[in-house]
Amino acid sequence: MQKAQLTLMAQILTTPWWLQLIRGLLALAFGFYAVSQPALTMVVMVQFLGVFLFVDGVYLLFAALTNRTGETKRSFVVIRGVLYVLAGLAVLATPILSAVMTSALLGTLVGIAAVFGGILEISSGFRAEKGQHSDWSMILLGVLSLVFGTILLSAPVAYGIGLSFFFGLWSLFAGVVMIANSFRIRAGKKKLDQLRTKTA
């Protein structure tokens, strides 16, 4: 039996088809929202980050107070917990500003990496080995990296919003795959039921 068939059989035996269908529909809904409202999606994602930081900080403080920190010093755990709680509250109190800052940070970091990568590629392209010409393909790639990095550094916030858009596209694709798998699982379970009936 092929590997794909074995995987499908495992899904048939362990996954309710309707649960996979619901997952697919939710992924589609999120994908449509992220593609149509990328800026708002970025704000929502950052708010989830704020909630996570706050809850994690509260947990760390609770662990420190109840002396459940393992081998880690309680003072370090308390400091980390306080910082997480403060960061979470700051994000939740200023969601739009936090989303803009997060987008700008992501765009800036990727832009800097692209610029430095482009410089290294151009340098490597011009550094020809003995008896060889310059590697113009690497030089061209380096120039493209430089242009890409410069664009990101000129508008880093747009890059963060673009991330939300592409994440929405990925979610749409994943939703379609999940829905298709749910119907395959349903059809497979019907075949199994028919085989059980014939062999009973």
Contacts in CASP RR format, 6 or more apart in sequence:
PFRMAT RR
TARGET T0000
AUTHOR 0000-0000-0000
METHOD contacts of the structure
MODEL  1
MQKAQLTLMAQILTTPWWLQLIRGLLALAFGFYAVSQPALTMVVMVQFLG
VFLFVDGVYLLFAALTNRTGETKRSFVVIRGVLYVLAGLAVLATPILSAV
MTSALLGTLVGIAAVFGGILEISSGFRAEKGQHSDWSMILLGVLSLVFGT
ILLSAPVAYGIGLSFFFGLWSLFAGVVMIANSFRIRAGKKKLDQLRTKTA
1 9 0 8 1.000
8 184 0 8 1.000
8 185 0 8 1.000
8 188 0 8 1.000
11 20 0 8 1.000
11 181 0 8 1.000
11 184 0 8 1.000
11 185 0 8 1.000
12 185 0 8 1.000
12 188 0 8 1.000
12 189 0 8 1.000
12 192 0 8 1.000
15 185 0 8 1.000
17 182 0 8 1.000
17 183 0 8 1.000
17 185 0 8 1.000
17 186 0 8 1.000
17 189 0 8 1.000
18 182 0 8 1.000
20 178 0 8 1.000
20 179 0 8 1.000
20 181 0 8 1.000
20 182 0 8 1.000
20 185 0 8 1.000
21 178 0 8 1.000
21 179 0 8 1.000
21 182 0 8 1.000
21 183 0 8 1.000
23 175 0 8 1.000
23 178 0 8 1.000
24 174 0 8 1.000
24 175 0 8 1.000
24 176 0 8 1.000
24 178 0 8 1.000
24 179 0 8 1.000
24 182 0 8 1.000
25 175 0 8 1.000
25 179 0 8 1.000
27 171 0 8 1.000
27 172 0 8 1.000
27 174 0 8 1.000
27 175 0 8 1.000
27 178 0 8 1.000
28 171 0 8 1.000
28 172 0 8 1.000
28 175 0 8 1.000
28 176 0 8 1.000
28 179 0 8 1.000
30 168 0 8 1.000
30 171 0 8 1.000
31 167 0 8 1.000
31 168 0 8 1.000
31 169 0 8 1.000
31 171 0 8 1.000
31 172 0 8 1.000
32 172 0 8 1.000
33 40 0 8 1.000
33 41 0 8 1.000
34 41 0 8 1.000
34 164 0 8 1.000
34 165 0 8 1.000
34 167 0 8 1.000
34 168 0 8 1.000
34 171 0 8 1.000
35 165 0 8 1.000
35 168 0 8 1.000
35 169 0 8 1.000
35 172 0 8 1.000
38 161 0 8 1.000
38 162 0 8 1.000
38 164 0 8 1.000
38 165 0 8 1.000
38 168 0 8 1.000
39 99 0 8 1.000
39 161 0 8 1.000
39 164 0 8 1.000
41 164 0 8 1.000
41 167 0 8 1.000
41 168 0 8 1.000
42 99 0 8 1.000
42 102 0 8 1.000
42 103 0 8 1.000
42 160 0 8 1.000
42 161 0 8 1.000
42 163 0 8 1.000
42 164 0 8 1.000
43 95 0 8 1.000
43 96 0 8 1.000
43 99 0 8 1.000
45 99 0 8 1.000
45 164 0 8 1.000
46 91 0 8 1.000
46 95 0 8 1.000
46 98 0 8 1.000
46 99 0 8 1.000
46 102 0 8 1.000
47 91 0 8 1.000
47 92 0 8 1.000
47 95 0 8 1.000
49 88 0 8 1.000
49 91 0 8 1.000
49 102 0 8 1.000
50 87 0 8 1.000
50 88 0 8 1.000
50 91 0 8 1.000
50 92 0 8 1.000
50 98 0 8 1.000
51 88 0 8 1.000
51 92 0 8 1.000
53 84 0 8 1.000
53 85 0 8 1.000
53 87 0 8 1.000
53 88 0 8 1.000
53 91 0 8 1.000
54 84 0 8 1.000
54 85 0 8 1.000
54 88 0 8 1.000
54 89 0 8 1.000
54 92 0 8 1.000
56 81 0 8 1.000
56 84 0 8 1.000
57 80 0 8 1.000
57 81 0 8 1.000
57 82 0 8 1.000
57 84 0 8 1.000
57 85 0 8 1.000
58 81 0 8 1.000
58 85 0 8 1.000
60 77 0 8 1.000
60 78 0 8 1.000
60 80 0 8 1.000
60 81 0 8 1.000
60 84 0 8 1.000
61 77 0 8 1.000
61 78 0 8 1.000
61 81 0 8 1.000
61 82 0 8 1.000
61 85 0 8 1.000
62 68 0 8 1.000
63 69 0 8 1.000
63 77 0 8 1.000
64 74 0 8 1.000
64 77 0 8 1.000
64 78 0 8 1.000
64 81 0 8 1.000
67 74 0 8 1.000
69 77 0 8 1.000
90 98 0 8 1.000
91 98 0 8 1.000
100 157 0 8 1.000
102 160 0 8 1.000
103 156 0 8 1.000
103 157 0 8 1.000
103 158 0 8 1.000
103 159 0 8 1.000
103 160 0 8 1.000
103 161 0 8 1.000
103 163 0 8 1.000
104 156 0 8 1.000
104 157 0 8 1.000
105 156 0 8 1.000
106 156 0 8 1.000
106 159 0 8 1.000
106 160 0 8 1.000
106 163 0 8 1.000
107 152 0 8 1.000
107 153 0 8 1.000
107 156 0 8 1.000
107 157 0 8 1.000
107 159 0 8 1.000
107 160 0 8 1.000
108 152 0 8 1.000
108 153 0 8 1.000
108 156 0 8 1.000
110 149 0 8 1.000
110 152 0 8 1.000
110 159 0 8 1.000
111 148 0 8 1.000
111 149 0 8 1.000
111 150 0 8 1.000
111 152 0 8 1.000
111 153 0 8 1.000
111 156 0 8 1.000
112 149 0 8 1.000
112 153 0 8 1.000
114 145 0 8 1.000
114 146 0 8 1.000
114 148 0 8 1.000
114 149 0 8 1.000
114 152 0 8 1.000
115 145 0 8 1.000
115 146 0 8 1.000
115 149 0 8 1.000
115 150 0 8 1.000
115 153 0 8 1.000
117 142 0 8 1.000
117 145 0 8 1.000
118 141 0 8 1.000
118 142 0 8 1.000
118 143 0 8 1.000
118 145 0 8 1.000
118 146 0 8 1.000
119 142 0 8 1.000
119 146 0 8 1.000
121 138 0 8 1.000
121 139 0 8 1.000
121 141 0 8 1.000
121 142 0 8 1.000
121 145 0 8 1.000
122 138 0 8 1.000
122 139 0 8 1.000
122 142 0 8 1.000
122 143 0 8 1.000
122 146 0 8 1.000
124 135 0 8 1.000
124 138 0 8 1.000
125 134 0 8 1.000
125 135 0 8 1.000
125 136 0 8 1.000
125 138 0 8 1.000
125 139 0 8 1.000
126 134 0 8 1.000
126 139 0 8 1.000
128 134 0 8 1.000
128 135 0 8 1.000
152 159 0 8 1.000
END
